[in-house]
């Protein structure tokens, strides 16, 4: 899908949206506010895979994977990431600052 989009619109910049570092309680609160809590309950019924989705709330691994993709030499129009802070702007900014300033940071 991403490759097809890149071929169709190579000059359109794409920012990948990621959930910023947060806790499961905050994610669930925002899910309720946004009206997606029923979808979350359906996922929870699917077992441990969904539980990992709810409890893995540090975007470091996803950010690293995105950086590897962008640096892989593969044609892409991904130009950056947008972190959704879910109300934790200071926490998200501090996390991003640690990512940027830490040498060899692995998430």
NORKAWO-V548514 format. One record per pair of residues at least 12 apart in sequence whose ideal C-beta (glycine too) atoms are under 8 Angstrom apart, sorted by the first residue. I is the first residue (numbers start at 1). J is the second residue. D is the distance in whole Angstrom. If there is no record, write none. Layout:
# NORKAWO-V548514
[[I J D] [I J D]]
This chain:
# NORKAWO-V548514
[[2 76 7] [2 78 8] [3 75 8] [5 77 7] [6 75 5] [6 76 6] [6 77 5] [7 75 8] [9 77 7] [10 75 7] [10 77 6] [11 77 7] [12 77 6] [13 77 6] [13 79 4] [13 80 8] [14 76 8] [14 77 5] [14 78 5] [14 79 7] [15 78 8] [15 79 7] [15 80 5] [15 81 6] [15 82 5] [16 66 6] [16 78 6] [16 80 8] [16 81 5] [16 82 7] [17 81 8] [17 82 5] [17 83 8] [17 84 6] [18 59 4] [18 62 5] [18 63 7] [18 66 8] [18 81 6] [18 82 7] [18 83 6] [18 84 7] [19 57 7] [19 59 6] [19 83 8] [19 84 5] [19 86 7] [20 59 6] [20 83 4] [20 84 6] [20 85 5] [20 86 7] [20 88 7] [20 91 7] [20 92 4] [20 95 7] [21 57 6] [21 58 5] [21 59 6] [21 88 7] [21 91 6] [21 92 6] [21 95 5] [22 57 5] [22 85 8] [22 86 5] [22 88 6] [22 91 7] [23 57 6] [24 54 5] [24 55 6] [24 57 6] [26 86 5] [26 87 7] [26 88 7] [27 54 7] [27 57 6] [27 86 7] [28 40 7] [28 54 8] [30 86 5] [30 87 8] [40 54 7] [58 95 8] [58 107 6] [59 83 7] [60 99 7] [60 105 8] [60 106 7] [60 107 2] [61 107 5] [63 81 6] [63 99 7] [63 107 7] [64 106 7] [64 107 6] [66 78 7] [66 81 6] [83 96 7]]
